[in-house]
């Protein structure tokens, strides 16, 4: 069975939220201690969040990195295996934090990716057109679903979200290399010569495109890892 225990009691009391789950085990250089801390805190946070019935508490969980910083989770979860509960939680919180930090750029990539990857876009659930607000709010909605709905569905939606952004990044990298970012007027009657970017500008464009290609591959990897984590959750093997 997936690790999404449901309380059997007939009444529900809101679960108080705090960072206690991250203080139970100290961090350190010992791999075994770090791994134990990662698994304990991930299971405690998810169980605490899913048992909770207070929407305000759920929102605190969703906005955790806004309050305590991404570093708090990075210290505990970033080294966890991708196919583990702390590894999966780290990736979805990292995605949300990145989107909220670079909303304009991510929304641009998402819009471009949506044009070519409709299947993933439908799964991710961002409204069309994907405005900055829609993109940012969708990450909040998906993360909320991790605590109030099916955890595997939340993982799959984040996986699809990453796939769309990666598609947009790849398209943008191609545009940069092809030189289409540089406006020309060749299709309009003009006596002005067509402008071409200098060698220095072309070199910088290639470097930017290479960086985007690297980021694209990283996102595709995260997308695949989250899909695998969703399958493991359904199989009851995501530890």
One Martini backbone bead per residue (centre of mass of N, CA, C, O) as a GRO file, in nm:
protein
  239
    1UNK     BB    1   0.098   0.033   0.019
    2UNK     BB    2   0.080   0.346   0.031
    3UNK     BB    3   0.221   0.626   0.220
    4UNK     BB    4  -0.115   0.715   0.312
    5UNK     BB    5  -0.227   0.759   0.590
    6UNK     BB    6  -0.540   0.710   0.760
    7UNK     BB    7  -0.727   0.809   0.995
    8UNK     BB    8  -0.957   0.634   1.231
    9UNK     BB    9  -1.069   0.854   1.360
   10UNK     BB   10  -1.374   1.042   1.417
   11UNK     BB   11  -1.184   1.280   1.485
   12UNK     BB   12  -1.041   1.612   1.421
   13UNK     BB   13  -0.721   1.755   1.475
   14UNK     BB   14  -0.523   1.989   1.428
   15UNK     BB   15  -0.201   1.999   1.307
   16UNK     BB   16   0.075   2.111   1.425
   17UNK     BB   17   0.313   2.335   1.291
   18UNK     BB   18   0.667   2.265   1.245
   19UNK     BB   19   1.035   2.225   1.255
   20UNK     BB   20   1.086   1.964   1.430
   21UNK     BB   21   1.151   1.747   1.209
   22UNK     BB   22   1.445   1.896   1.161
   23UNK     BB   23   1.558   1.860   1.481
   24UNK     BB   24   1.586   1.560   1.572
   25UNK     BB   25   1.823   1.544   1.358
   26UNK     BB   26   2.135   1.598   1.303
   27UNK     BB   27   2.356   1.709   1.111
   28UNK     BB   28   2.622   1.580   0.887
   29UNK     BB   29   2.888   1.365   0.767
   30UNK     BB   30   2.720   1.122   0.827
   31UNK     BB   31   2.548   0.931   0.612
   32UNK     BB   32   2.355   0.773   0.798
   33UNK     BB   33   2.242   1.011   0.958
   34UNK     BB   34   2.141   1.171   0.713
   35UNK     BB   35   1.948   0.953   0.604
   36UNK     BB   36   1.771   0.930   0.854
   37UNK     BB   37   1.683   1.225   0.863
   38UNK     BB   38   1.550   1.235   0.587
   39UNK     BB   39   1.334   1.013   0.631
   40UNK     BB   40   1.203   1.115   0.885
   41UNK     BB   41   1.121   1.405   0.790
   42UNK     BB   42   0.955   1.324   0.541
   43UNK     BB   43   0.745   1.142   0.681
   44UNK     BB   44   0.654   1.346   0.895
   45UNK     BB   45   0.559   1.574   0.708
   46UNK     BB   46   0.359   1.415   0.533
   47UNK     BB   47   0.183   1.298   0.758
   48UNK     BB   48   0.113   1.564   0.891
   49UNK     BB   49  -0.017   1.693   0.637
   50UNK     BB   50  -0.235   1.460   0.574
   51UNK     BB   51  -0.381   1.478   0.863
   52UNK     BB   52  -0.454   1.745   0.816
   53UNK     BB   53  -0.752   1.998   0.831
   54UNK     BB   54  -0.597   2.272   0.800
   55UNK     BB   55  -0.551   2.505   0.557
   56UNK     BB   56  -0.332   2.680   0.694
   57UNK     BB   57  -0.128   2.452   0.728
   58UNK     BB   58  -0.100   2.376   0.434
   59UNK     BB   59   0.011   2.655   0.346
   60UNK     BB   60   0.267   2.636   0.517
   61UNK     BB   61   0.381   2.397   0.361
   62UNK     BB   62   0.386   2.523   0.079
   63UNK     BB   63   0.546   2.795   0.211
   64UNK     BB   64   0.809   2.703   0.352
   65UNK     BB   65   1.045   2.846   0.181
   66UNK     BB   66   0.945   3.136   0.231
   67UNK     BB   67   1.016   3.119   0.544
   68UNK     BB   68   1.289   2.907   0.571
   69UNK     BB   69   1.401   2.812   0.319
   70UNK     BB   70   1.569   2.597   0.105
   71UNK     BB   71   1.810   2.515   0.289
   72UNK     BB   72   1.659   2.340   0.492
   73UNK     BB   73   1.602   2.111   0.280
   74UNK     BB   74   1.883   2.069   0.155
   75UNK     BB   75   2.031   1.962   0.408
   76UNK     BB   76   1.832   1.702   0.423
   77UNK     BB   77   1.750   1.613   0.093
   78UNK     BB   78   1.954   1.658  -0.158
   79UNK     BB   79   2.112   1.360  -0.107
   80UNK     BB   80   1.888   1.200  -0.180
   81UNK     BB   81   1.744   0.978  -0.345
   82UNK     BB   82   1.528   1.002  -0.597
   83UNK     BB   83   1.403   0.709  -0.503
   84UNK     BB   84   1.254   0.888  -0.263
   85UNK     BB   85   1.092   1.077  -0.047
   86UNK     BB   86   1.303   1.305  -0.004
   87UNK     BB   87   1.373   1.330  -0.307
   88UNK     BB   88   1.089   1.411  -0.404
   89UNK     BB   89   1.040   1.655  -0.218
   90UNK     BB   90   1.283   1.818  -0.307
   91UNK     BB   91   1.195   1.853  -0.606
   92UNK     BB   92   0.918   2.001  -0.562
   93UNK     BB   93   1.033   2.236  -0.396
   94UNK     BB   94   1.241   2.331  -0.603
   95UNK     BB   95   1.046   2.401  -0.826
   96UNK     BB   96   0.874   2.607  -0.680
   97UNK     BB   97   1.104   2.800  -0.600
   98UNK     BB   98   1.202   2.861  -0.887
   99UNK     BB   99   0.941   2.979  -0.996
  100UNK     BB  100   0.915   3.211  -0.773
  101UNK     BB  101   1.201   3.339  -0.853
  102UNK     BB  102   1.154   3.285  -1.196
  103UNK     BB  103   0.875   3.356  -1.335
  104UNK     BB  104   0.917   3.493  -1.610
  105UNK     BB  105   1.104   3.279  -1.739
  106UNK     BB  106   0.926   3.028  -1.693
  107UNK     BB  107   0.677   3.130  -1.847
  108UNK     BB  108   0.818   3.144  -2.117
  109UNK     BB  109   0.893   2.845  -2.140
  110UNK     BB  110   0.608   2.735  -2.108
  111UNK     BB  111   0.479   2.866  -2.356
  112UNK     BB  112   0.666   2.724  -2.559
  113UNK     BB  113   0.614   2.429  -2.463
  114UNK     BB  114   0.305   2.416  -2.509
  115UNK     BB  115   0.316   2.414  -2.827
  116UNK     BB  116   0.473   2.106  -2.819
  117UNK     BB  117   0.345   1.995  -2.517
  118UNK     BB  118   0.032   1.910  -2.453
  119UNK     BB  119   0.026   1.664  -2.277
  120UNK     BB  120   0.187   1.777  -2.035
  121UNK     BB  121   0.013   2.030  -1.999
  122UNK     BB  122  -0.248   1.884  -1.914
  123UNK     BB  123  -0.129   1.751  -1.661
  124UNK     BB  124  -0.028   2.007  -1.513
  125UNK     BB  125  -0.261   2.257  -1.543
  126UNK     BB  126  -0.209   2.508  -1.703
  127UNK     BB  127  -0.330   2.780  -1.810
  128UNK     BB  128  -0.473   2.932  -2.107
  129UNK     BB  129  -0.262   3.138  -2.070
  130UNK     BB  130   0.072   3.128  -1.923
  131UNK     BB  131   0.101   3.307  -1.681
  132UNK     BB  132   0.275   3.394  -1.416
  133UNK     BB  133   0.047   3.340  -1.213
  134UNK     BB  134  -0.036   3.058  -1.316
  135UNK     BB  135   0.233   2.915  -1.279
  136UNK     BB  136   0.270   2.969  -0.976
  137UNK     BB  137  -0.010   2.859  -0.875
  138UNK     BB  138   0.022   2.569  -0.977
  139UNK     BB  139   0.243   2.484  -0.778
  140UNK     BB  140   0.064   2.522  -0.531
  141UNK     BB  141  -0.160   2.324  -0.611
  142UNK     BB  142   0.010   2.069  -0.635
  143UNK     BB  143   0.129   2.077  -0.346
  144UNK     BB  144  -0.140   2.062  -0.205
  145UNK     BB  145  -0.212   1.777  -0.323
  146UNK     BB  146   0.007   1.621  -0.161
  147UNK     BB  147  -0.179   1.668   0.114
  148UNK     BB  148  -0.502   1.638  -0.007
  149UNK     BB  149  -0.430   1.404  -0.203
  150UNK     BB  150  -0.258   1.253  -0.449
  151UNK     BB  151   0.073   1.207  -0.450
  152UNK     BB  152   0.122   1.084  -0.736
  153UNK     BB  153  -0.016   1.313  -0.892
  154UNK     BB  154   0.174   1.537  -0.807
  155UNK     BB  155   0.426   1.413  -0.930
  156UNK     BB  156   0.318   1.402  -1.225
  157UNK     BB  157   0.268   1.707  -1.256
  158UNK     BB  158   0.560   1.794  -1.209
  159UNK     BB  159   0.678   1.630  -1.440
  160UNK     BB  160   0.519   1.776  -1.663
  161UNK     BB  161   0.612   2.060  -1.600
  162UNK     BB  162   0.911   2.006  -1.665
  163UNK     BB  163   0.870   1.915  -1.961
  164UNK     BB  164   0.766   2.185  -2.068
  165UNK     BB  165   1.007   2.360  -1.994
  166UNK     BB  166   1.216   2.197  -2.151
  167UNK     BB  167   1.091   2.249  -2.426
  168UNK     BB  168   1.125   2.561  -2.411
  169UNK     BB  169   1.432   2.564  -2.378
  170UNK     BB  170   1.503   2.421  -2.640
  171UNK     BB  171   1.371   2.629  -2.827
  172UNK     BB  172   1.539   2.870  -2.730
  173UNK     BB  173   1.818   2.758  -2.801
  174UNK     BB  174   1.762   2.736  -3.104
  175UNK     BB  175   1.707   3.036  -3.149
  176UNK     BB  176   1.981   3.143  -3.063
  177UNK     BB  177   2.158   2.986  -3.270
  178UNK     BB  178   1.992   3.078  -3.535
  179UNK     BB  179   1.932   3.405  -3.485
  180UNK     BB  180   1.619   3.487  -3.422
  181UNK     BB  181   1.679   3.716  -3.203
  182UNK     BB  182   1.751   3.879  -3.460
  183UNK     BB  183   1.633   4.135  -3.619
  184UNK     BB  184   1.474   4.152  -3.937
  185UNK     BB  185   1.391   4.316  -4.280
  186UNK     BB  186   1.383   4.128  -4.541
  187UNK     BB  187   1.055   4.137  -4.586
  188UNK     BB  188   1.112   4.440  -4.628
  189UNK     BB  189   1.129   4.728  -4.767
  190UNK     BB  190   1.482   4.817  -4.816
  191UNK     BB  191   1.810   4.989  -4.801
  192UNK     BB  192   1.905   4.826  -4.576
  193UNK     BB  193   2.118   4.628  -4.446
  194UNK     BB  194   2.165   4.332  -4.324
  195UNK     BB  195   2.191   4.216  -4.005
  196UNK     BB  196   2.474   4.085  -3.816
  197UNK     BB  197   2.620   3.918  -3.592
  198UNK     BB  198   2.883   3.895  -3.424
  199UNK     BB  199   3.117   3.678  -3.316
  200UNK     BB  200   3.077   3.742  -3.016
  201UNK     BB  201   2.769   3.705  -3.013
  202UNK     BB  202   2.765   3.413  -3.117
  203UNK     BB  203   2.930   3.291  -2.885
  204UNK     BB  204   2.734   3.371  -2.659
  205UNK     BB  205   2.491   3.223  -2.776
  206UNK     BB  206   2.612   2.939  -2.755
  207UNK     BB  207   2.648   2.945  -2.450
  208UNK     BB  208   2.354   2.984  -2.376
  209UNK     BB  209   2.253   2.728  -2.518
  210UNK     BB  210   2.420   2.526  -2.352
  211UNK     BB  211   2.296   2.598  -2.079
  212UNK     BB  212   2.007   2.522  -2.162
  213UNK     BB  213   2.062   2.228  -2.229
  214UNK     BB  214   2.146   2.147  -1.945
  215UNK     BB  215   1.877   2.229  -1.808
  216UNK     BB  216   1.701   2.045  -1.974
  217UNK     BB  217   1.825   1.775  -1.879
  218UNK     BB  218   1.767   1.816  -1.579
  219UNK     BB  219   1.457   1.830  -1.607
  220UNK     BB  220   1.415   1.555  -1.744
  221UNK     BB  221   1.527   1.395  -1.509
  222UNK     BB  222   1.325   1.490  -1.296
  223UNK     BB  223   1.075   1.394  -1.443
  224UNK     BB  224   1.150   1.092  -1.441
  225UNK     BB  225   1.184   1.064  -1.132
  226UNK     BB  226   0.888   1.142  -1.059
  227UNK     BB  227   0.752   0.914  -1.212
  228UNK     BB  228   0.890   0.687  -1.054
  229UNK     BB  229   0.788   0.777  -0.775
  230UNK     BB  230   0.489   0.737  -0.837
  231UNK     BB  231   0.508   0.434  -0.887
  232UNK     BB  232   0.624   0.362  -0.606
  233UNK     BB  233   0.389   0.469  -0.438
  234UNK     BB  234   0.175   0.273  -0.558
  235UNK     BB  235   0.360   0.017  -0.469
  236UNK     BB  236   0.492   0.084  -0.175
  237UNK     BB  237   0.832   0.175  -0.229
  238UNK     BB  238   0.850   0.466  -0.105
  239UNK     BB  239   1.115   0.561   0.135
   0.00000   0.00000   0.00000
